[in-house]
Amino acid sequence: MLENKKPKLAVIGASYLQLPIVRKAKQMGIEVHCFAWADGAVCKDVADYFYPIDVKEKDQILDVCQRVGIDGITTIAADLPVPTINYVASRMGLISNPDDYSAITTNKFLMRQCFMQNGVPSPRYTLVTSNGSYDGIQGFEFPLIVKPTDRSGSKGVEKILDPVQLDAAVKRAQDVSFKHEAIIEEFVTGREISVESISFEGKHYILQITDKVTTGAPFFVELEHHQPSSLPEETKVQVRQIVLHALDALHIEYGASHSEMKITENGEIKVIEIGARMGGDFIGSDLVQLSTGYDFLKGVINVALGRFEEPVITDSHHSGVYFLSEETKHLKPIIEHWKDNPAIREAAITNEELRRIECSGDRSGYIIYQAEETVRF
């Protein structure tokens, strides 16, 4: 009698961002094959097999996946692996979003073009050309936001108040861009939220709406996330409708998505960007399950393996995360004694040096909570 064969899952990326999905897959009895450069690859000691291959090396990863005979391929919380996932899956007959549309979900300029062409409300924008020209901002009103076209985690993002600051901000964004490209957008004031969703066969399921607190200008790095959002229900209905339309426009048909949005003081809703992957900062890996009871990680794995089940929301709690930095140094004693607080599910100091933060990598620790209402520290 033949033994049941373990499913084989390829996970692209092996940093702390991918560790939750590697651990979840192992708990589910799945054989995990992990691909990434070796530096910082904390998943290599957890996965069944680790391959020190750059996540952008599509054909090398495809060769290994074909030889191994993987049954699915995925990642979480990172944009860089997305084109490789779609490339490999499309050539192996596995589940993924269409390879032809990988670029529009990982390049902020192409995404803006897609939104404009499909009537998705979003800020005015222009591309900074390879020679550094940004003539397209004629008619734009300051303040402006400068971003690299192809990075996440607030890397290279800066708010500009007047033209004198523009050249330096553009250079900063281009320097951290993989393609040395940047875009300039009109700054949208208002409340920041994100929408966490999962899709299968083009049907989208909105799981949760997240409230965000950031450092504000000039770098807008997230300091807190809270679920569920405290938005009025009628606004939530509008948000969901816009997200569903935007996911269709981007051809996101399978897997997790993370939609970042702003709501202006007069109630206008603008889509800032959408990732064809789970949100980072513990949003997808922890907060969604803590607030809804739905195992988002398991759902993403099952999508990749083609055995998806419609999400069932079983709980209604509040959950959130706070991040430690120089700006939030009052959190340090709370983290040091976190087990004294029954609402805190997990906390850690990851760097004893507290820094003022310009990107998410500058943060020095975190607190994750679950409670019957939003917890304020």
DOVO-569749 format. One record per residue (C-alpha): z, x, y; residue number from 0. Coordinates in pm, 1 decimal. Layout:
% DOVO-569749
- Z;X;Y;NUM
...
% end
This chain:
% DOVO-569749
- 0.0;0.0;0.0;0
- -99.6;139.8;343.2;1
- 177.4;207.0;592.7;2
- 153.5;49.0;936.5;3
- -17.6;297.4;1167.5;4
- 167.3;389.6;1485.1;5
- -32.0;303.9;1799.3;6
- -130.4;611.4;1998.5;7
- -89.7;593.7;2376.4;8
- -219.0;850.5;2624.4;9
- -11.2;883.3;2940.7;10
- -180.2;1066.1;3227.1;11
- 79.6;1255.5;3427.5;12
- 407.1;1404.1;3305.0;13
- 633.7;1424.3;3609.7;14
- 955.4;1229.4;3663.9;15
- 732.7;942.2;3782.9;16
- 588.6;893.1;3432.3;17
- 913.7;956.6;3243.8;18
- 1014.6;586.4;3229.8;19
- 691.3;479.7;3060.1;20
- 700.3;767.7;2813.2;21
- 1056.3;675.7;2716.0;22
- 968.9;305.9;2691.2;23
- 669.5;373.6;2468.1;24
- 884.0;588.2;2240.6;25
- 1140.3;306.3;2218.6;26
- 855.9;74.0;2116.7;27
- 761.9;302.6;1826.3;28
- 443.3;427.5;1990.5;29
- 307.4;781.6;1950.7;30
- 278.5;927.4;2301.6;31
- 20.4;1187.4;2407.4;32
- 92.2;1319.4;2757.0;33
- -148.8;1509.5;2984.4;34
- -61.1;1704.6;3300.7;35
- -26.7;2050.6;3446.1;36
- 275.7;2223.9;3296.1;37
- 466.7;2278.1;3621.8;38
- 721.6;1998.7;3661.2;39
- 610.8;1826.3;3338.8;40
- 947.7;1679.9;3241.8;41
- 777.1;1441.9;2997.8;42
- 662.8;1725.5;2771.7;43
- 1003.3;1730.3;2599.9;44
- 999.5;1353.1;2541.4;45
- 638.1;1281.3;2445.4;46
- 519.7;1342.6;2088.5;47
- 236.5;1564.7;2212.2;48
- 186.7;1740.0;2544.3;49
- -139.7;1889.8;2671.5;50
- -125.7;2121.8;2976.9;51
- -447.6;1984.4;3127.0;52
- -489.2;1894.7;3495.0;53
- -499.3;1514.2;3528.1;54
- -828.8;1540.2;3718.8;55
- -1007.2;1712.1;3426.9;56
- -1164.9;1393.7;3292.8;57
- -1389.9;1542.8;3027.1;58
- -1125.2;1773.1;2882.2;59
- -885.1;1481.0;2851.1;60
- -1161.4;1262.9;2704.2;61
- -1233.2;1525.5;2436.7;62
- -867.7;1533.9;2329.1;63
- -833.6;1155.4;2334.7;64
- -1143.4;1113.0;2118.5;65
- -1020.2;1372.8;1871.7;66
- -675.0;1213.5;1854.8;67
- -812.9;859.6;1839.8;68
- -589.5;702.9;2104.5;69
- -548.5;324.3;2117.3;70
- -469.5;297.5;2488.2;71
- -435.9;499.6;2807.4;72
- -222.4;439.9;3117.0;73
- 8.6;579.7;3386.4;74
- 259.5;449.5;3638.6;75
- 356.1;519.0;3999.2;76
- 70.3;760.4;4080.3;77
- -284.0;714.3;4210.0;78
- -427.4;1051.8;4108.7;79
- -453.9;973.7;3732.9;80
- -628.2;637.7;3785.3;81
- -992.6;762.4;3788.1;82
- -930.8;965.8;3470.7;83
- -777.9;666.0;3294.9;84
- -1075.6;444.9;3377.3;85
- -1322.9;721.6;3288.0;86
- -1171.3;788.2;2945.6;87
- -1113.6;422.1;2860.1;88
- -1466.6;317.0;2955.9;89
- -1614.1;581.2;2724.0;90
- -1385.4;496.2;2432.8;91
- -1409.0;118.0;2453.2;92
- -1043.8;88.1;2555.2;93
- -881.2;-140.3;2810.0;94
- -884.9;-33.6;3174.7;95
- -1018.6;-135.2;3511.8;96
- -1393.4;-76.8;3563.7;97
- -1473.4;292.1;3604.0;98
- -1730.4;207.0;3872.4;99
- -1451.1;83.2;4099.4;100
- -1202.0;368.5;4052.5;101
- -1279.3;515.0;4394.1;102
- -1198.7;204.4;4597.6;103
- -850.0;183.8;4448.8;104
- -767.5;550.2;4514.3;105
- -941.8;620.7;4846.5;106
- -797.8;452.9;5155.2;107
- -1126.1;462.4;5348.7;108
- -1327.4;297.5;5068.9;109
- -1047.1;46.0;5022.1;110
- -1060.1;-46.3;5392.0;111
- -1437.1;-93.9;5364.4;112
- -1386.3;-322.0;5063.8;113
- -1125.4;-527.9;5248.1;114
- -1352.2;-567.8;5551.3;115
- -1649.7;-672.5;5338.2;116
- -1442.5;-930.0;5147.9;117
- -1243.1;-1080.2;5433.2;118
- -908.3;-931.8;5332.8;119
- -693.3;-904.4;5649.2;120
- -620.2;-538.1;5723.0;121
- -598.0;-298.6;6021.9;122
- -897.6;-160.6;6210.2;123
- -984.6;190.1;6088.6;124
- -1224.5;479.3;6109.9;125
- -1295.8;783.9;5894.5;126
- -1241.1;1134.3;6029.3;127
- -1560.7;1321.5;5940.9;128
- -1564.4;1657.4;5767.0;129
- -1613.7;1835.4;6103.7;130
- -1303.4;1664.7;6241.8;131
- -1484.4;1412.8;6461.2;132
- -1318.8;1077.1;6519.1;133
- -1546.4;911.3;6772.5;134
- -1496.8;585.0;6583.8;135
- -1162.4;522.0;6752.4;136
- -1331.4;418.0;7077.4;137
- -1182.5;80.9;7164.3;138
- -873.5;134.6;6946.2;139
- -535.9;82.8;7110.1;140
- -251.6;328.4;7068.8;141
- -27.0;373.6;6877.5;142
- -238.2;478.9;6579.2;143
- -161.4;582.5;6221.8;144
- -325.3;891.2;6068.7;145
- -337.8;919.4;5687.2;146
- -502.4;1135.6;5421.5;147
- -751.2;921.6;5233.3;148
- -625.4;1010.1;4886.2;149
- -250.2;1073.6;4878.4;150
- 58.4;857.7;4819.5;151
- 432.4;893.3;4879.5;152
- 382.0;899.8;5260.9;153
- 234.4;1251.8;5239.6;154
- 49.5;1336.5;5560.7;155
- 113.6;997.0;5723.7;156
- 201.4;1005.3;6093.4;157
- 222.9;763.9;6385.1;158
- 48.6;883.6;6702.3;159
- 151.7;753.6;7044.5;160
- -118.5;915.5;7259.5;161
- -441.7;1119.4;7227.3;162
- -261.7;1452.0;7281.2;163
- -103.1;1422.1;6933.6;164
- -420.4;1327.5;6750.6;165
- -572.6;1666.1;6661.1;166
- -251.0;1798.0;6505.1;167
- -195.5;1477.5;6307.9;168
- -551.7;1477.4;6175.7;169
- -519.8;1840.4;6064.7;170
- -187.7;1763.2;5893.2;171
- -344.0;1473.0;5702.1;172
- -654.9;1669.9;5604.8;173
- -446.6;1965.6;5487.8;174
- -267.2;1754.1;5224.3;175
- -576.3;1552.4;5125.1;176
- -743.5;1654.2;4800.0;177
- -1082.7;1593.1;4965.0;178
- -975.0;1717.5;5307.9;179
- -1037.6;1368.8;5449.0;180
- -834.2;1145.4;5677.6;181
- -854.2;800.0;5829.0;182
- -721.0;667.3;6157.7;183
- -593.5;310.0;6177.4;184
- -456.2;88.0;6447.6;185
- -80.7;64.0;6400.0;186
- 40.3;-275.6;6279.9;187
- 391.6;-361.0;6390.8;188
- 615.8;-585.2;6187.5;189
- 801.6;-626.6;5863.1;190
- 704.6;-419.9;5557.5;191
- 686.7;-564.8;5207.2;192
- 519.2;-489.1;4877.0;193
- 400.4;-719.3;4601.0;194
- 437.6;-622.1;4235.4;195
- 181.3;-769.4;3994.6;196
- 32.2;-733.9;3649.1;197
- -316.6;-841.2;3541.4;198
- -502.1;-902.6;3217.5;199
- -865.7;-1003.7;3177.3;200
- -885.9;-1060.3;3553.1;201
- -591.6;-1301.0;3568.0;202
- -314.3;-1187.5;3799.5;203
- 57.7;-1254.0;3763.1;204
- 272.8;-1187.4;4069.4;205
- 613.6;-1074.3;3948.0;206
- 810.4;-1001.7;4262.7;207
- 796.1;-940.6;4639.6;208
- 991.4;-641.9;4771.5;209
- 1144.5;-587.6;5116.7;210
- 1118.0;-232.2;5250.1;211
- 1319.5;-24.9;5496.2;212
- 1161.1;298.7;5622.2;213
- 1250.2;588.2;5850.1;214
- 1015.9;437.7;6110.3;215
- 803.8;656.1;6334.9;216
- 655.7;901.8;6300.1;217
- 644.2;938.2;5917.0;218
- 751.4;597.1;5773.9;219
- 910.5;720.2;5451.9;220
- 1087.7;450.3;5251.0;221
- 1468.6;460.7;5256.8;222
- 1541.1;128.6;5083.3;223
- 1370.8;-135.5;4866.3;224
- 1521.1;-478.4;4792.2;225
- 1416.0;-765.4;4562.5;226
- 1355.3;-1052.1;4598.2;227
- 1218.7;-1057.1;4952.4;228
- 1407.0;-1272.0;5201.7;229
- 1079.8;-1402.0;5349.6;230
- 1050.7;-1779.0;5400.6;231
- 888.4;-1951.1;5104.1;232
- 584.6;-2062.8;5305.6;233
- 517.9;-1699.8;5400.9;234
- 553.6;-1592.4;5038.1;235
- 288.0;-1848.6;4942.3;236
- 47.4;-1696.6;5197.4;237
- 127.9;-1344.6;5079.3;238
- 55.0;-1435.4;4717.8;239
- -279.4;-1595.2;4810.8;240
- -390.1;-1286.8;5005.0;241
- -286.4;-1052.7;4722.9;242
- -474.6;-1251.6;4459.6;243
- -790.4;-1238.9;4673.6;244
- -748.5;-865.4;4742.6;245
- -699.8;-781.9;4372.4;246
- -1024.6;-963.3;4293.0;247
- -1203.6;-779.8;4574.6;248
- -1088.1;-443.6;4436.5;249
- -1188.0;-538.5;4079.4;250
- -836.3;-480.4;3951.7;251
- -858.1;-664.7;3619.8;252
- -598.0;-495.3;3400.7;253
- -252.7;-346.7;3438.3;254
- -0.4;-313.6;3716.0;255
- -70.3;-323.7;4088.3;256
- 140.6;-250.5;4394.5;257
- 29.2;-414.1;4721.1;258
- 175.9;-285.0;5047.5;259
- 163.9;-526.9;5340.3;260
- 296.1;-590.3;5689.1;261
- 384.5;-917.4;5855.6;262
- 353.0;-906.7;6233.7;263
- 588.8;-1066.9;6481.7;264
- 347.0;-1359.3;6524.1;265
- 319.3;-1414.5;6147.4;266
- -12.1;-1240.5;6075.3;267
- -25.0;-1080.9;5730.2;268
- -209.5;-748.9;5696.0;269
- -279.8;-559.6;5374.2;270
- -205.0;-190.5;5429.2;271
- -311.5;-64.2;5085.9;272
- -306.8;-155.5;4716.4;273
- -250.6;76.5;4423.9;274
- -397.3;-5.0;4082.2;275
- -70.4;106.1;3925.7;276
- 298.7;28.0;3925.5;277
- 491.9;97.7;4244.6;278
- 699.7;414.1;4253.8;279
- 1051.3;458.9;4394.5;280
- 1194.4;275.6;4088.7;281
- 1029.5;-48.2;4208.7;282
- 822.4;-105.9;3896.7;283
- 1021.1;91.7;3643.7;284
- 1363.3;-55.3;3728.9;285
- 1389.6;-310.8;4009.2;286
- 1145.5;-569.8;3873.1;287
- 1327.2;-599.3;3542.0;288
- 1668.3;-600.8;3712.0;289
- 1566.7;-887.1;3943.3;290
- 1348.3;-1094.4;3707.5;291
- 1436.1;-998.3;3349.7;292
- 1069.5;-915.5;3282.8;293
- 1014.6;-577.2;3115.5;294
- 737.2;-449.1;3342.4;295
- 705.2;-115.4;3161.5;296
- 656.2;-287.7;2826.8;297
- 400.5;-517.5;2987.9;298
- 194.9;-226.3;3120.5;299
- 198.5;-55.6;2780.6;300
- 93.1;-375.3;2605.7;301
- -194.0;-424.7;2849.7;302
- -325.4;-77.1;2765.7;303
- -299.0;-152.3;2393.3;304
- -463.2;-494.6;2426.6;305
- -164.7;-697.6;2309.8;306
- -61.1;-852.7;2640.3;307
- 164.5;-1158.1;2662.6;308
- 202.3;-1366.7;2978.1;309
- 509.9;-1261.5;3179.2;310
- 819.1;-1478.9;3148.3;311
- 1075.9;-1459.8;3428.4;312
- 1416.2;-1498.3;3261.0;313
- 1659.8;-1389.1;3535.6;314
- 1712.7;-1435.0;3907.8;315
- 1915.3;-1146.0;4047.0;316
- 1898.6;-919.9;4348.5;317
- 1814.6;-555.3;4291.3;318
- 1744.1;-258.3;4509.9;319
- 1738.0;114.9;4564.5;320
- 1875.2;335.4;4841.5;321
- 1760.7;695.1;4892.1;322
- 1976.0;986.5;5003.8;323
- 1867.8;1214.5;5287.8;324
- 2006.6;1357.8;5610.1;325
- 1935.6;1017.5;5768.2;326
- 2146.0;841.7;5500.9;327
- 2416.3;1102.0;5434.7;328
- 2681.3;826.3;5432.6;329
- 2552.6;743.9;5081.9;330
- 2661.9;1076.6;4931.4;331
- 3027.3;984.8;4857.8;332
- 2911.8;649.9;4717.7;333
- 2678.2;830.6;4477.1;334
- 2950.8;1076.8;4379.0;335
- 3177.1;786.3;4277.1;336
- 2912.3;532.7;4181.8;337
- 3081.3;425.2;3859.0;338
- 3357.1;269.1;4070.4;339
- 3109.6;7.4;4197.8;340
- 3011.5;-253.6;3933.5;341
- 2690.5;-342.8;4119.4;342
- 2548.3;10.0;4086.7;343
- 2341.6;54.3;3771.6;344
- 2247.0;416.9;3824.5;345
- 2286.7;685.3;4089.8;346
- 2227.2;1057.6;4118.8;347
- 2217.2;1345.7;4362.4;348
- 1897.6;1534.3;4287.3;349
- 1929.9;1799.6;4556.8;350
- 2252.4;1914.9;4723.8;351
- 2056.5;2001.1;5037.8;352
- 2014.3;1695.7;5258.6;353
- 1690.6;1711.8;5455.8;354
- 1531.3;1503.6;5725.8;355
- 1239.9;1349.9;5544.8;356
- 868.8;1360.2;5617.5;357
- 759.7;1242.4;5269.5;358
- 923.2;1092.5;4962.5;359
- 959.2;1436.7;4803.1;360
- 1217.1;1528.3;5068.4;361
- 1474.3;1276.9;4940.9;362
- 1789.2;1410.6;4773.5;363
- 1921.3;1126.1;4558.6;364
- 1929.8;753.3;4496.0;365
- 2137.8;444.5;4416.6;366
- 2000.6;155.5;4206.6;367
- 2191.5;-172.9;4213.6;368
- 2182.5;-523.4;4063.3;369
- 2392.7;-808.1;4203.0;370
- 2397.9;-1176.8;4290.6;371
- 2298.7;-1093.8;4649.3;372
- 2154.8;-798.6;4840.6;373
- 2402.7;-509.3;4846.4;374
- 2451.0;-324.3;5176.3;375
- 2586.8;28.8;5180.5;376
% end
